[in-house]
Amino acid sequence: MTSQIINAILLGGYYALLATGLAFMYSVMRIINLAHGTLIVLAAYALWVLGERLSIPLPAGIVVVAAAMFALGMALHHAVLARASRGGELLPILATFGVAIILDNLIFQVFGADSISLAPLVGDLTWASFELPGSLFVGKISVYILLASVVQIGLLEWMLRHTGLGHRIQATSQDRATAALLGIDTARTAAIATGVIAATAMGLRAAWGPYSGSVQLLFAFEAVVIGGAGSLWRVLTGALVLAFAQSLAASIHPQGFLIGGHLAFLAAVFLRLRGAGWSFTALLKSGVRA
């Protein structure tokens, strides 16, 4: 039982790392980014190319990919999101869905359908573990991912509440017209926020393929909805609940892993819709806010 609890916590940290960018995007831009999972996969492929084909060490590769993803995020905002957001709430969803399909198929054309892993780049971390009291072992890479998710959420929260950029982002998310009247360049602020989100989209810990983005998006979306309204720390709470529900269901039946998470998600959906009104947008508006 102790081992299951620890593994669920570590899995929740992984889900939180996936979900933070999705929650941040909606809190800032009120856009449900259906390309979020694909951006995570794209960043993972970029890390693999830098390490496996160009022999760039993983730490340096992370810095390079983060910078490249930041630039890609800003370009995505200017080319797609800024225009789509003028057409109401549905058009950005459709636009990001189209971006995801295009990127998925481009990745498939370039890399093929074979699964790829970052295991060769992390070396001993693939199998290394910490020994806990009671002869319990936990993978080091899972612990590091949990710590990374906590650090990422903490930095984003600190940035939002204690920096000029964070204040501009919050003002833009709450009332873009008023923020513009106050002299804030809302378009540039939103583009920077999108770049920050893309730059943090590096959460894969297992093998993946060109169409793995939809699975990452599903877990991220469920964690955000389960976490509910409040700060980005609620994303971590939602991710932990999702992971515990999956672990509990898996202990009952071997095929219950995904079903348990989906049931927890559906329970959260019904609770939120009861309080927010029966509509899809009401459900998301009851979700995370900056």
Phi, psi and chi 1 to 4 in degrees:
 res  aa     phi    psi   chi1   chi2   chi3   chi4
   1 MET       -  -43.1  178.8   60.5   72.4      -
   2 THR   -61.4  -41.6  -57.2      -      -      -
   3 SER   -62.0  -40.7  176.9      -      -      -
   4 GLN   -64.2  -40.0  -72.5 -178.2  -34.6      -
   5 ILE   -64.1  -45.2  -67.1  173.9      -      -
   6 ILE   -63.4  -43.9  -67.1  173.6      -      -
   7 ASN   -64.5  -36.2  -72.2  -28.9      -      -
   8 ALA   -66.0  -40.0      -      -      -      -
   9 ILE   -63.2  -43.7  -67.8  173.2      -      -
  10 LEU   -65.8  -39.6  -63.4  176.2      -      -
  11 LEU   -65.6  -37.9 -179.4   60.2      -      -
  12 GLY   -62.0  -36.1      -      -      -      -
  13 GLY   -63.1  -38.4      -      -      -      -
  14 TYR   -64.9  -45.0  172.4   61.0      -      -
  15 TYR   -62.8  -37.4  -71.1  160.7      -      -
  16 ALA   -63.5  -37.8      -      -      -      -
  17 LEU   -63.8  -37.8 -163.8   63.8      -      -
  18 LEU   -68.8  -38.3  -63.5  178.1      -      -
  19 ALA   -86.3  -21.4      -      -      -      -
  20 THR   -59.4  -44.9  -59.4      -      -      -
  21 GLY   -63.8  -39.6      -      -      -      -
  22 LEU   -63.0  -43.4 -175.2   67.6      -      -
  23 ALA   -66.9  -40.6      -      -      -      -
  24 PHE   -65.8  -39.6 -167.9   64.5      -      -
  25 MET   -60.4  -44.9  169.4   69.6   87.3      -
  26 TYR   -69.7  -37.1 -175.4   76.3      -      -
  27 SER   -66.5  -32.2   69.2      -      -      -
  28 VAL   -89.3  -47.0  172.8      -      -      -
  29 MET  -107.6   -8.6  -53.6 -103.1  -40.7      -
  30 ARG    56.7   37.1  -65.2  -62.5 -176.0  -95.4
  31 ILE  -120.1  130.8  -70.1  175.7      -      -
  32 ILE   -88.6  104.9  -53.2  164.3      -      -
  33 ASN   -85.2   96.6 -178.9   17.3      -      -
  34 LEU   -75.0   -4.9  -63.4 -174.1      -      -
  35 ALA   -93.1    3.6      -      -      -      -
  36 HIS   -59.9  -47.6  180.0   67.9      -      -
  37 GLY   -62.1  -38.5      -      -      -      -
  38 THR   -66.7  -36.6  -60.5      -      -      -
  39 LEU   -64.4  -36.1  -68.9  175.9      -      -
  40 ILE   -62.5  -46.0  -67.2  173.4      -      -
  41 VAL   -64.1  -41.4  171.8      -      -      -
  42 LEU   -61.2  -43.0  179.9   62.6      -      -
  43 ALA   -63.0  -38.7      -      -      -      -
  44 ALA   -64.6  -42.3      -      -      -      -
  45 TYR   -62.1  -40.5  -89.1  107.1      -      -
  46 ALA   -62.7  -41.9      -      -      -      -
  47 LEU   -61.5  -40.8  -79.2  174.5      -      -
  48 TRP   -64.3  -43.1 -179.8   81.9      -      -
  49 VAL   -62.9  -45.6  168.3      -      -      -
  50 LEU   -63.4  -40.3  -68.6  178.0      -      -
  51 GLY   -81.6  -44.9      -      -      -      -
  52 GLU   -81.9  -38.7 -170.1   71.3   14.3      -
  53 ARG  -100.3  -28.9  -63.3 -175.1  177.3  177.2
  54 LEU  -108.3   -2.3  -58.3  180.0      -      -
  55 SER    57.9   33.6  -59.5      -      -      -
  56 ILE   -86.5  130.0  -64.8  176.7      -      -
  57 PRO   -57.1  149.0  -23.0   33.0      -      -
  58 LEU   -57.8  -44.9 -174.6   60.8      -      -
  59 PRO   -58.4  -44.1  -25.7   36.1      -      -
  60 ALA   -66.4  -37.2      -      -      -      -
  61 GLY   -62.6  -38.5      -      -      -      -
  62 ILE   -62.1  -41.5  -69.7  174.5      -      -
  63 VAL   -63.8  -45.0  173.9      -      -      -
  64 VAL   -63.9  -45.7  172.3      -      -      -
  65 VAL   -67.1  -38.7  171.8      -      -      -
  66 ALA   -60.0  -43.5      -      -      -      -
  67 ALA   -65.0  -42.5      -      -      -      -
  68 ALA   -65.2  -40.9      -      -      -      -
  69 MET   -68.4  -33.4  -66.0  -60.5  -67.7      -
  70 PHE   -60.7  -46.5  179.1   84.8      -      -
  71 ALA   -63.7  -40.7      -      -      -      -
  72 LEU   -64.0  -40.2  176.8   61.3      -      -
  73 GLY   -61.8  -43.9      -      -      -      -
  74 MET   -64.5  -40.9  -68.1 -167.6   67.4      -
  75 ALA   -64.2  -40.4      -      -      -      -
  76 LEU   -62.0  -39.4  178.2   64.3      -      -
  77 HIS   -63.8  -50.6  170.8   81.5      -      -
  78 HIS   -66.1  -37.5  -71.8  -59.5      -      -
  79 ALA   -81.8  -32.8      -      -      -      -
  80 VAL  -124.8  -59.3  179.2      -      -      -
  81 LEU   -66.7  -42.1  -60.9  179.4      -      -
  82 ALA   -61.3  -38.0      -      -      -      -
  83 ARG   -76.7  -43.0  -58.9  178.3 -176.9 -178.9
  84 ALA   -66.3  -33.2      -      -      -      -
  85 SER   -66.8  -16.9   60.4      -      -      -
  86 ARG   -78.1  -11.3  -55.8 -171.4 -166.9  109.1
  87 GLY   -98.8   17.9      -      -      -      -
  88 GLY   100.4 -172.3      -      -      -      -
  89 GLU   -80.4  -28.6  -64.5 -179.9  -26.4      -
  90 LEU   -78.8  -36.9 -178.7   59.2      -      -
  91 LEU   -61.5  -43.1 -171.5   56.4      -      -
  92 PRO   -61.0  -35.1  -23.8   34.0      -      -
  93 ILE   -62.6  -47.8  -62.4  175.6      -      -
  94 LEU   -63.8  -38.2  -63.2  175.6      -      -
  95 ALA   -65.1  -45.5      -      -      -      -
  96 THR   -68.9  -30.5   56.3      -      -      -
  97 PHE   -63.5  -43.0  178.8   67.3      -      -
  98 GLY   -64.4  -40.6      -      -      -      -
  99 VAL   -60.1  -42.5  169.5      -      -      -
 100 ALA   -61.4  -44.2      -      -      -      -
 101 ILE   -63.0  -44.1  -68.3  176.2      -      -
 102 ILE   -62.1  -48.0  -67.9  171.4      -      -
 103 LEU   -65.8  -40.3  -70.3  178.0      -      -
 104 ASP   -57.1  -46.0  -75.9  -15.9      -      -
 105 ASN   -73.4  -32.3  -75.0  -75.4      -      -
 106 LEU   -65.5  -42.0  -76.0  174.9      -      -
 107 ILE   -62.0  -41.0  -67.9  172.1      -      -
 108 PHE   -62.5  -42.0  173.6   76.0      -      -
 109 GLN   -64.7  -35.6  -69.8  -64.9  -37.0      -
 110 VAL   -82.8  -43.9  173.9      -      -      -
 111 PHE  -107.5  -10.5  -64.4   99.3      -      -
 112 GLY    78.0 -171.5      -      -      -      -
 113 ALA   -95.7   -3.1      -      -      -      -
 114 ASP   -67.6  144.9  -66.4  -21.5      -      -
 115 SER   -76.1  146.1  -65.0      -      -      -
 116 ILE  -129.1  150.9  -66.4  176.8      -      -
 117 SER  -136.6  152.8  171.0      -      -      -
 118 LEU   -87.4    5.9  -67.2  178.1      -      -
 119 ALA   -53.0  -43.7      -      -      -      -
 120 PRO   -62.2  -22.8  -23.3   35.1      -      -
 121 LEU   -87.3  -22.8  -55.6 -177.2      -      -
 122 VAL   -97.1   -5.9  -61.8      -      -      -
 123 GLY    61.0 -126.3      -      -      -      -
 124 ASP   -64.5  -20.5  -66.1  -15.0      -      -
 125 LEU   -61.7  -20.6  -78.9  178.9      -      -
 126 THR   -58.9  -37.3  -55.1      -      -      -
 127 TRP  -122.2   -8.2   59.4   82.3      -      -
 128 ALA   -66.1  149.9      -      -      -      -
 129 SER  -147.7  160.0   60.9      -      -      -
 130 PHE   -95.4  140.7  -65.5  107.6      -      -
 131 GLU   -97.5  124.4 -176.9  175.9    1.7      -
 132 LEU  -103.8  163.8  -56.8  179.6      -      -
 133 PRO   -56.2  144.9  -26.5   34.8      -      -
 134 GLY    86.7   18.8      -      -      -      -
 135 SER    58.0   39.2  -61.4      -      -      -
 136 LEU   -98.9  139.2  -65.4  175.2      -      -
 137 PHE  -123.2  134.6  -66.0   88.3      -      -
 138 VAL  -126.7  138.9  -65.0      -      -      -
 139 GLY   -64.5  134.8      -      -      -      -
 140 LYS   -62.8  -39.6  -72.0 -174.8  177.1 -178.9
 141 ILE   -65.3  -33.5 -165.9  166.3      -      -
 142 SER   -67.9  -38.2  -63.4      -      -      -
 143 VAL   -65.4  -42.6  173.3      -      -      -
 144 TYR   -64.7  -36.0  -65.4  150.9      -      -
 145 ILE   -66.1  -41.8  -73.0  174.1      -      -
 146 LEU   -59.6  -45.7  173.2   61.2      -      -
 147 LEU   -63.2  -39.1  -66.3  175.9      -      -
 148 ALA   -63.0  -39.5      -      -      -      -
 149 SER   -66.1  -39.9   67.7      -      -      -
 150 VAL   -65.6  -43.7  172.3      -      -      -
 151 VAL   -63.9  -43.0  169.9      -      -      -
 152 GLN   -61.7  -46.9  176.5  175.9  -71.5      -
 153 ILE   -63.8  -43.1  -67.4  173.2      -      -
 154 GLY   -61.1  -42.8      -      -      -      -
 155 LEU   -66.7  -41.5  -72.4  175.9      -      -
 156 LEU   -65.2  -41.3  -72.7  174.8      -      -
 157 GLU   -64.5  -43.0  -76.8  -77.8   -5.7      -
 158 TRP   -63.2  -42.8  178.2   83.8      -      -
 159 MET   -61.2  -42.1 -176.2  -93.3  -70.4      -
 160 LEU   -65.1  -35.5  -75.0  171.6      -      -
 161 ARG  -102.5  -14.2  -53.0 -168.4 -173.0  -74.0
 162 HIS  -131.0    9.4  -60.3  -72.0      -      -
 163 THR  -127.9  157.6   67.5      -      -      -
 164 GLY   -61.9  -40.9      -      -      -      -
 165 LEU   -61.3  -42.9  173.7   61.4      -      -
 166 GLY   -61.5  -40.4      -      -      -      -
 167 HIS   -66.3  -38.3  -64.7  157.9      -      -
 168 ARG   -66.5  -39.7  -67.9 -165.1  -62.1  -86.8
 169 ILE   -62.2  -44.6  -71.5  174.4      -      -
 170 GLN   -65.0  -41.1  -69.8 -164.6   78.0      -
 171 ALA   -63.2  -41.6      -      -      -      -
 172 THR   -64.2  -39.8  -59.6      -      -      -
 173 SER   -70.6  -31.0   68.1      -      -      -
 174 GLN   -81.9  -41.8  -68.3  170.4    9.6      -
 175 ASP  -159.0   96.2 -168.4  -30.7      -      -
 176 ARG   -65.0  -38.1 -174.1  165.9  -64.2 -164.7
 177 ALA   -65.2  -46.4      -      -      -      -
 178 THR   -65.1  -39.5  -58.1      -      -      -
 179 ALA   -61.0  -39.8      -      -      -      -
 180 ALA   -65.0  -38.1      -      -      -      -
 181 LEU   -64.5  -28.4  -70.4  174.9      -      -
 182 LEU   -83.0    2.2  -66.0  174.3      -      -
 183 GLY    95.2    8.8      -      -      -      -
 184 ILE   -83.3  130.0  -63.1  175.0      -      -
 185 ASP   -76.8   89.1 -172.4  -18.3      -      -
 186 THR   -65.2  -36.2   56.0      -      -      -
 187 ALA   -64.3  -45.1      -      -      -      -
 188 ARG   -66.9  -39.8 -177.3  171.7 -179.8  -89.6
 189 THR   -62.6  -44.5  -60.4      -      -      -
 190 ALA   -65.1  -37.6      -      -      -      -
 191 ALA   -65.6  -41.2      -      -      -      -
 192 ILE   -64.0  -42.8  -68.4  174.4      -      -
 193 ALA   -61.1  -41.1      -      -      -      -
 194 THR   -64.4  -39.2  -53.9      -      -      -
 195 GLY   -63.4  -40.8      -      -      -      -
 196 VAL   -61.1  -43.0  169.6      -      -      -
 197 ILE   -62.4  -46.5  -65.8  162.3      -      -
 198 ALA   -64.7  -35.6      -      -      -      -
 199 ALA   -67.3  -26.0      -      -      -      -
 200 THR   -93.5    4.2   58.2      -      -      -
 201 ALA   -85.6   67.1      -      -      -      -
 202 MET  -137.8   78.4  -70.7 -177.3  -74.6      -
 203 GLY  -120.0    5.0      -      -      -      -
 204 LEU   -75.0  133.4  -73.9 -179.8      -      -
 205 ARG  -117.8   -6.9   67.4  174.0 -174.0  175.5
 206 ALA  -123.4 -174.5      -      -      -      -
 207 ALA   -69.4  150.7      -      -      -      -
 208 TRP  -145.9  165.4   71.0   90.1      -      -
 209 GLY  -130.4 -177.1      -      -      -      -
 210 PRO   -65.4  -22.2   22.0  -32.9      -      -
 211 TYR  -111.9   26.2  -61.7  106.1      -      -
 212 SER   -80.3   -9.8  -62.1      -      -      -
 213 GLY   -62.3  -34.5      -      -      -      -
 214 SER   -64.7  -35.8   57.9      -      -      -
 215 VAL   -67.8  -43.6  177.6      -      -      -
 216 GLN   -62.3  -40.7  -44.8  -52.7  -43.2      -
 217 LEU   -62.9  -41.1  175.4   65.8      -      -
 218 LEU   -61.3  -48.7  175.2   61.5      -      -
 219 PHE   -63.6  -41.1  -69.5  146.7      -      -
 220 ALA   -63.7  -44.5      -      -      -      -
 221 PHE   -63.8  -42.8 -174.8   78.1      -      -
 222 GLU   -63.8  -40.3  -70.9 -175.8  -20.8      -
 223 ALA   -64.1  -39.9      -      -      -      -
 224 VAL   -65.2  -45.3  170.2      -      -      -
 225 VAL   -67.4  -41.7  172.7      -      -      -
 226 ILE   -65.1  -38.9  -67.9  171.7      -      -
 227 GLY   -64.2  -40.9      -      -      -      -
 228 GLY    82.0 -165.0      -      -      -      -
 229 ALA   -74.4  158.1      -      -      -      -
 230 GLY   126.2 -149.3      -      -      -      -
 231 SER   -84.0  176.1   69.4      -      -      -
 232 LEU   -66.6  -17.1  -67.8  175.0      -      -
 233 TRP   -63.6  -25.0  -68.5  111.6      -      -
 234 ARG   -66.4  -24.7  -63.0  -69.5  -66.0  -87.5
 235 VAL   -63.1  -43.0  176.3      -      -      -
 236 LEU   -61.9  -40.9  179.5   58.5      -      -
 237 THR   -61.1  -47.2  -58.1      -      -      -
 238 GLY   -62.1  -38.3      -      -      -      -
 239 ALA   -65.4  -39.5      -      -      -      -
 240 LEU   -67.0  -40.9  -69.9  172.1      -      -
 241 VAL   -61.9  -43.9  170.9      -      -      -
 242 LEU   -59.7  -46.3  175.5   62.8      -      -
 243 ALA   -65.1  -41.0      -      -      -      -
 244 PHE   -65.9  -39.3  -88.3   98.8      -      -
 245 ALA   -63.3  -41.7      -      -      -      -
 246 GLN   -65.2  -43.0  -69.0  176.7  -22.2      -
 247 SER   -65.9  -41.4  -60.9      -      -      -
 248 LEU   -63.2  -45.8  177.6   61.1      -      -
 249 ALA   -64.7  -36.1      -      -      -      -
 250 ALA   -67.3  -30.8      -      -      -      -
 251 SER   -73.1  -22.8   67.0      -      -      -
 252 ILE   -83.0  -42.2  -63.2  172.5      -      -
 253 HIS  -145.7  137.3 -168.3  -80.3      -      -
 254 PRO   -56.7  -30.0  -24.4   33.6      -      -
 255 GLN   -97.6   13.1  -63.5 -179.2  -10.0      -
 256 GLY   -89.7    0.1      -      -      -      -
 257 PHE   -55.5  -57.5 -179.2   81.0      -      -
 258 LEU   -70.2  -35.8  -67.9  177.3      -      -
 259 ILE   -62.0  -41.5  -64.3  175.3      -      -
 260 GLY   -60.6  -43.2      -      -      -      -
 261 GLY   -65.5  -40.6      -      -      -      -
 262 HIS   -65.5  -37.7  -63.2  -23.1      -      -
 263 LEU   -65.6  -40.7  -70.9  176.3      -      -
 264 ALA   -62.9  -39.8      -      -      -      -
 265 PHE   -63.8  -46.7  166.7   72.2      -      -
 266 LEU   -63.5  -37.9  -70.3  174.8      -      -
 267 ALA   -61.9  -42.3      -      -      -      -
 268 ALA   -65.6  -38.6      -      -      -      -
 269 VAL   -60.1  -48.8  167.7      -      -      -
 270 PHE   -63.8  -38.8  -76.1  119.5      -      -
 271 LEU   -65.9  -40.6  -72.1  174.4      -      -
 272 ARG   -72.7  -38.9  -60.0 -154.5  179.2  -72.8
 273 LEU   -67.7  -31.1  -71.8  178.3      -      -
 274 ARG   -63.7  -36.7  -75.6 -175.2   62.1 -174.3
 275 GLY   -90.5  -19.9      -      -      -      -
 276 ALA  -111.0   -3.6      -      -      -      -
 277 GLY    98.1  147.1      -      -      -      -
 278 TRP   -84.2   79.9  -70.1   89.4      -      -
 279 SER  -152.9  155.6   71.4      -      -      -
 280 PHE   -66.3  -43.3 -177.6   70.5      -      -
 281 THR   -66.6  -34.2   54.3      -      -      -
 282 ALA   -63.7  -37.0      -      -      -      -
 283 LEU   -60.2  -47.0  168.1   65.2      -      -
 284 LEU   -71.4  -33.3  -89.0  -62.3      -      -
 285 LYS   -69.6  -17.6  -73.0  179.2  179.8  177.3
 286 SER   -87.2    2.0   70.1      -      -      -
 287 GLY   -86.6 -156.6      -      -      -      -
 288 VAL   -68.1  137.4  175.3      -      -      -
 289 ARG  -125.5  149.6  -61.4 -177.7 -179.9   89.3
 290 ALA   -73.9      -      -      -      -      -
